[in-house]
Every structure is written in structure tokens, then in C-alpha cells.
Amino acid sequence: MAEGFRTLTTEKQNEVRLRALAVVDETVRAENSGAAVRLMCPLNFDAVCILYPYRPMICRLHGIPHELHKPGQNPVYGPGCETFDCRCGDKSYFKFDRTPFYRDMAALEQEARKTLGRTEKIRMTVAEMLLTEAKGKGSSPKR
């Protein structure tokens, strides 16, 4: 995503930064008040991701009906988003188990934390990642 961000014009980078800052601020306000929040990604322009080829895994999986198998628990099923349902809802369910992807991502994160000497989990939204990239630092913004 950072590589893709650098391909944007300075003007577009600044616009994305402003959008990202607004998303982070609104998320903090919602978390502090205990409210649920669903905000549009700062990279979404006219219903299209402007960094589509560079998007992270979670974006690539978003909206697709799926299942997740946690050890010792019943599987969790996600219905997918409204857009996916409108476009593909008439099709039969196709088993899409996210578990292997999440296992691999957890292993990559563990390796990255070890390499970086960090002990805390890396938990950042796309907006936070964009602001971190804009600052040119490897630390996450405080939430």
C-alpha cells in the first residue's frame, strides 16, 4: 500500500491524508463514546479504491461471504456486504474459509514484530497506515 501511495500525485496524497485524518479522528470519538462506527475508507473515491492493485489482504477479502474457524469454537460465518449480495446473491454459497489466510497473516505479523523488536500486536486501520506512511515512520498512531 505504501508503494501505491507514493505513485499518487502530491495533491491526491494530501487529499488522502486529510480523509485518513478525518477517519481516525471520527473513529477515536466513536470509541471514546462507546458508539459503533462504519466509515468509508479514505482511499475510496467514487466507489473505487484508488490503490486497488496495492490493497492489503483484508480489503481483498472484504464483502465476500466467508467462514472462519477458531480453535475450540464453532465456525463463524459472515454474510458478505450488501454490494456483493446485490451482484451475486442469487448464486449458491461457495465455501470460502478465511482461516488459512489469517493464520498466514498472523505468522507474518509475528515475524515482523520479532524483526522490529516489538512485543505489542500491530493493529492499524487503513487510515492509520496511510497516516503512518505519510509521516514516514513505522509506529502506529495512538487510538
C-alpha positions as CSV (number, residue, x, y, z in Angstrom):
1,M,0.0,0.0,0.0
2,A,2.9,2.4,0.8
3,E,4.3,1.7,-2.7
4,G,1.0,2.6,-4.3
5,F,0.6,5.7,-2.1
6,R,3.9,7.0,-3.5
7,T,2.5,6.7,-7.0
8,L,-0.2,9.3,-6.3
9,T,0.3,12.9,-7.2
10,T,1.2,15.2,-4.3
11,E,-2.3,16.7,-4.5
12,K,-4.0,13.3,-4.2
13,Q,-1.7,12.2,-1.4
14,N,-2.7,15.4,0.5
15,E,-6.4,14.7,-0.1
16,V,-6.0,11.1,1.1
17,R,-4.1,12.3,4.2
18,L,-7.0,14.7,5.1
19,R,-9.5,11.9,4.6
20,A,-7.4,9.5,6.7
21,L,-7.1,12.0,9.5
22,A,-10.9,12.6,9.5
23,V,-11.5,8.8,9.7
24,V,-9.0,8.3,12.5
25,D,-10.5,11.3,14.4
26,E,-14.1,10.0,14.0
27,T,-13.0,6.5,15.0
28,V,-11.4,7.8,18.2
29,R,-14.5,9.8,19.0
30,A,-16.8,6.8,18.5
31,E,-14.5,4.5,20.5
32,N,-14.4,7.1,23.4
33,S,-18.2,7.3,23.4
34,G,-18.8,3.6,23.0
35,A,-20.5,4.0,19.7
36,A,-20.2,1.7,16.7
37,V,-18.7,3.3,13.7
38,R,-18.6,2.4,10.0
39,L,-16.7,4.8,7.9
40,M,-15.7,4.8,4.3
41,C,-12.0,4.1,3.6
42,P,-10.0,7.3,2.7
43,L,-8.9,5.6,-0.5
44,N,-12.4,5.2,-1.8
45,F,-13.1,7.7,-4.5
46,D,-16.4,7.4,-6.4
47,A,-16.9,3.9,-5.1
48,V,-13.5,2.7,-6.3
49,C,-10.2,2.2,-4.4
50,I,-7.6,4.4,-5.9
51,L,-4.9,2.0,-4.8
52,Y,-6.7,-1.1,-5.9
53,P,-3.6,-3.1,-7.2
54,Y,-1.8,-2.3,-3.9
55,R,-4.6,-3.0,-1.4
56,P,-4.0,-5.2,1.6
57,M,-5.4,-8.7,2.1
58,I,-8.3,-7.5,4.3
59,C,-9.5,-5.3,1.5
60,R,-9.3,-8.1,-1.0
61,L,-11.4,-10.3,1.2
62,H,-13.9,-7.6,2.3
63,G,-17.5,-8.2,1.4
64,I,-17.2,-11.8,0.3
65,P,-19.3,-14.3,2.2
66,H,-16.9,-16.4,4.3
67,E,-16.3,-18.6,7.3
68,L,-13.6,-18.5,10.0
69,H,-12.7,-21.5,12.1
70,K,-11.3,-20.6,15.5
71,P,-9.8,-23.4,17.6
72,G,-12.3,-24.9,20.0
73,Q,-15.2,-22.7,18.8
74,N,-18.0,-23.1,16.3
75,P,-17.2,-21.7,12.8
76,V,-18.2,-18.0,12.4
77,Y,-20.0,-17.2,9.1
78,G,-20.0,-13.8,7.6
79,P,-22.7,-13.0,5.0
80,G,-20.7,-10.6,2.9
81,C,-21.6,-7.0,2.1
82,E,-24.7,-5.6,0.5
83,T,-23.0,-4.8,-2.8
84,F,-21.7,-8.4,-3.1
85,D,-25.2,-9.7,-2.2
86,C,-26.8,-7.5,-4.8
87,R,-24.4,-8.6,-7.5
88,C,-24.0,-12.3,-6.6
89,G,-26.8,-13.1,-4.0
90,D,-28.6,-15.3,-6.4
91,K,-25.7,-17.8,-6.6
92,S,-25.3,-20.7,-4.3
93,Y,-22.9,-20.5,-1.3
94,F,-19.3,-21.1,-2.2
95,K,-17.3,-22.2,0.9
96,F,-14.6,-19.6,1.5
97,D,-12.7,-20.3,4.6
98,R,-10.6,-17.3,5.7
99,T,-8.8,-19.3,8.4
100,P,-5.6,-20.2,6.4
101,F,-5.2,-16.6,5.3
102,Y,-5.5,-15.3,8.8
103,R,-3.1,-18.0,10.1
104,D,-0.5,-17.0,7.5
105,M,-1.0,-13.3,8.3
106,A,-0.6,-13.9,12.0
107,A,2.7,-15.7,11.3
108,L,3.9,-12.8,9.1
109,E,3.0,-10.3,11.8
110,Q,4.8,-12.4,14.4
111,E,7.9,-12.5,12.2
112,A,7.7,-8.7,11.6
113,R,7.3,-8.0,15.3
114,K,10.3,-10.1,16.1
115,T,12.4,-8.4,13.5
116,L,11.3,-5.0,14.6
117,G,11.7,-5.8,18.3
118,R,8.1,-5.1,19.1
119,T,6.0,-7.1,21.5
120,E,2.6,-5.5,21.0
121,K,0.2,-6.6,18.3
122,I,0.2,-4.4,15.2
123,R,-3.4,-3.2,15.0
124,M,-3.9,-0.4,12.5
125,T,-6.7,0.6,10.2
126,V,-6.0,1.6,6.5
127,A,-6.4,5.2,7.6
128,E,-3.8,4.8,10.3
129,M,-1.4,3.0,7.9
130,L,-1.8,5.9,5.5
131,L,-1.0,8.5,8.2
132,T,2.0,6.5,9.3
133,E,3.3,6.3,5.7
134,A,2.7,10.0,5.3
135,K,4.9,10.6,8.4
136,G,7.5,8.1,7.1
137,K,7.5,6.3,10.4
138,G,7.0,2.7,11.4
139,S,5.0,3.3,14.5
140,S,1.2,3.3,14.7
141,P,-0.9,6.4,15.7
142,K,-2.4,6.3,19.2
143,R,-6.0,5.3,19.4
